[in-house]
Amino acid sequence: MKKALIHIVGGGLAGCEAAWQCLRAGHEVRLYEMRPHKMTPAHSTGDLAELVCSNSLKSMLPDSAPGLLKGEMQALDSLILEAGAHAAVPAGQALAVERTVFSRYIREALESFPGFKRIDAEVTELPPVGEGEAWIIASGPLTSQALVDQLQGLCPDSRRLHFYDAIAPILETESIDESIVFRASRYDDSGDGDYWNIPLNKEEYEAFVDAVIAAEKMPLHEFEDVAYFESCLPIEVMIERGRETLRFGPMKPVGLIDPRTGHRPWAAVQLRMENKEGTMVSMVGFQTKMKWPEQKRVFSMLPGLKDVEFFRYGSVHRNSYLKSPDVLNPDLSFKTAPRIFLAGQITGVEGYTESAAIGLLAGRAARAKVQDADFLMPPAGTIIGALYRYVTEGGLGDFQPMNANLGLLPGLPKQRGMGKPQRKALQCAKSREVFAAYLAQLSGSSQNYQQGEQGNAQAGL
Ligand SMILES: Cc1cc2nc3c(=O)[nH]c(=O)nc-3n(C[C@H](O)[C@H](O)[C@H](O)COP(=O)(O)OP(=O)(O)OC[C@H]3O[C@@H](n4cnc5c(N)ncnc54)[C@H](O)[C@@H]3O)c2cc1C
């Protein structure tokens, strides 16, 4: 086996996971981490894989998207999940960890490889990639400015780099009452338009505006002193400009006829498909910084959303991420620099586990490339494969950070007598089957498992 040197920028969740995958394959790793010498606005230690906010890695329930993702990552030898199991504290169905124990476990596991070296430095420049080497950029949502400038150089168009997320909620289509919410595109009343439309009368609109004004909002951190893009304003900011602003903006009813009344509604919210199956829809123009329980409460007031379920809540926060589908190859390397890979949240995923998952894949893809081998990416029917596909191919709408959710998986047709929980369980069971087949394919491929075993032996694991 060719032993190579892999440089990784960022000792967060993704960088550590990528480092582990490369070390286990027998490669040398240089991990560059700027903390504690240069801190980000959210981190508070120099520890590897610091969890910046909550200590929860979300649900472990096998029939949930976070649960499925954990199972898949465990099967792919994830260090982050191994550390999670070691540092777990009681948290019901969730995996919550004691953060210092979690970080220490990860540091010790990486340091157990003689080929591992942590370099305490900010990477401000990406040097030319040496013969037989690779770089993985895993510098996260708070990437330092100097590196942002470097990344801009790898993207032919600077609009491929985003600094803020102002994201709108994504809803489960099935939880919407279609006796109220109607399908139509503007000026097209054929009944099979591309949008779902929530019609509001004047009283409903006024009550909704009052509820948004009164709702609790997420406090923006000092470093999130956001200069909003005019085309991407949160709904609260629009309402501050006047009670009618929404009705002339994202809630404008023009070109829509409510089939129940035969008239144009006073206002309307449009929902747009997020996947081809139409199982996920986003609220068009509904970026918001209301707290999550408030989003649930306030949006459930909208006609037809009484029992709505959220795949993702809206939010506004600083987040550097690339428009990956435009700038990355299918193996997560840059189109402009095929030996430089991107990993973690900066690829356009969101969340600790999701970021680690893309770190895992980038690590495996990089280790394959330095050996002139192919790495078989997981198929779309698995959660990790669905996330990976989202990053490299995008969805139907604008490219915005995505978390692991069941809406990313192929949907199942409705079956008479089968309730939603049963259908979800079946969807998860199918996904596990797809993943098992993928694992079987991988184990038939010597590049992955023989290398892994060699790494284990070297580290004495
Ligand atoms: C304020 C805030 C709160 C969050 N809360 C949650 C939450 O509760 N739950 C959740 O699941 N997710 C949360 N997230 C998202 C979470 O931080 C990420 O999903 C996850 O940490 C991303 O992992 P990563 O490895 O991609 O980046 P990070 O974990 O941020 O790691 C990137 C590392 O790169 C380093 N770095 C940056 N630039 C350079 C450079 N030029 N040279 C060297 N090193 C560099 C940074 O110091 C950092 O250690 C939050 C994010 C923020 C900003």
The ligand as an ORCA input file, in Angstrom:
! r2SCAN-3c Opt
* xyz 0 1
  C     -23.125     29.215     17.532
  C     -23.323     27.830     16.984
  C     -24.111     26.922     17.676
  C     -24.316     25.627     17.186
  N     -25.083     24.739     17.887
  C     -25.241     23.467     17.449
  C     -25.973     22.497     18.198
  O     -26.472     22.786     19.275
  N     -26.106     21.241     17.686
  C     -25.549     20.887     16.507
  O     -25.706     19.712     16.094
  N     -24.835     21.771     15.777
  C     -24.677     23.052     16.222
  N     -23.962     23.965     15.491
  C     -23.405     23.533     14.247
  C     -22.094     22.837     14.615
  O     -21.167     23.761     15.118
  C     -21.524     22.229     13.447
  O     -22.479     21.399     12.837
  C     -20.284     21.373     13.693
  O     -19.504     21.797     14.751
  C     -19.538     21.497     12.419
  O     -18.458     20.658     12.459
  P     -17.210     21.032     11.566
  O     -16.156     20.056     11.908
  O     -17.617     21.189     10.180
  O     -16.792     22.484     12.121
  P     -16.236     22.866     13.573
  O     -16.657     21.872     14.581
  O     -16.580     24.302     13.783
  O     -14.661     22.718     13.382
  C     -13.954     23.563     12.530
  C     -12.600     23.825     13.173
  O     -11.770     24.517     12.242
  C     -10.999     25.470     12.942
  N     -10.557     26.485     11.973
  C     -11.302     27.414     11.319
  N     -10.537     28.105     10.459
  C      -9.276     27.607     10.571
  C      -8.027     27.898      9.938
  N      -7.921     28.853      9.009
  N      -6.925     27.201     10.297
  C      -6.992     26.234     11.253
  N      -8.145     25.915     11.889
  C      -9.280     26.578     11.535
  C     -11.935     25.974     14.020
  O     -11.205     26.504     15.109
  C     -12.696     24.695     14.398
  O     -12.077     24.015     15.468
  C     -23.731     25.259     15.961
  C     -22.930     26.179     15.264
  C     -22.716     27.438     15.767
  C     -21.853     28.400     15.005
*
